[in-house]
Amino acid sequence: MADDSAGSEGFDAADSDGDPRVLFAMNVVLSSAFAAVVVWGLSFLGIAAFSFVNVATLAALLVAATYLVTR
């Protein structure tokens, strides 16, 4: 049987903020993926060209926005 009192002394993941470098890297990767999908959709509709500059610009804006919102 598992010891129920062990949870009160160990590491509590709910209280961990995480490594800021990992969080920033995840933010960049996920924002870039989302930006690529959005720019691809805009390109499909003929609104914007699907280019590295457009994806990078939107990704940078998303990274900045999520950084400001989570501060």
C-alpha positions in Angstrom: 0.0 0.0 0.0 1.2 3.5 -0.7 2.2 5.8 2.2 -0.3 8.6 2.1 1.8 10.9 4.4 4.7 11.0 1.8 2.9 13.6 -0.3 3.1 16.2 2.4 7.0 16.3 2.6 8.1 15.9 -1.0 8.3 18.1 -4.0 5.1 19.8 -4.9 4.9 20.4 -8.6 1.8 22.7 -8.2 4.0 25.3 -6.4 6.9 25.1 -8.9 7.4 28.1 -11.2 9.7 26.1 -13.5 13.0 27.0 -15.1 12.5 30.4 -16.9 14.8 29.3 -19.7 12.6 26.3 -20.4 9.5 28.4 -20.2 10.9 30.9 -22.6 12.0 28.2 -25.1 8.5 26.6 -24.9 7.0 30.0 -25.5 9.2 30.6 -28.6 8.5 27.2 -30.1 4.7 27.3 -29.5 4.4 30.9 -30.6 6.3 30.1 -33.7 4.2 27.1 -34.6 1.0 29.1 -34.0 2.3 32.0 -36.0 3.1 29.7 -38.9 -0.4 28.3 -38.9 -2.0 31.8 -38.7 0.2 33.1 -41.5 -0.4 30.0 -43.6 -4.2 30.6 -43.1 -3.8 34.2 -44.1 -1.8 33.2 -47.2 -4.5 30.6 -48.1 -7.1 33.4 -48.0 -4.8 35.7 -50.0 -4.5 38.3 -47.3 -0.7 37.9 -46.6 2.2 36.2 -48.1 3.6 33.1 -46.3 7.2 34.2 -45.7 9.8 33.8 -43.0 9.6 37.5 -42.2 5.8 37.4 -41.6 6.0 34.3 -39.4 8.9 35.6 -37.4 7.2 39.0 -36.9 4.0 37.4 -35.7 5.9 35.0 -33.5 7.9 37.8 -31.9 4.6 39.7 -31.2 3.1 36.6 -29.7 6.2 36.0 -27.5 6.1 39.6 -26.3 2.3 39.5 -25.6 2.5 36.2 -23.6 5.5 37.6 -21.7 3.6 40.7 -20.8 0.4 38.9 -19.9 2.2 36.4 -17.6 4.3 39.0 -15.7 
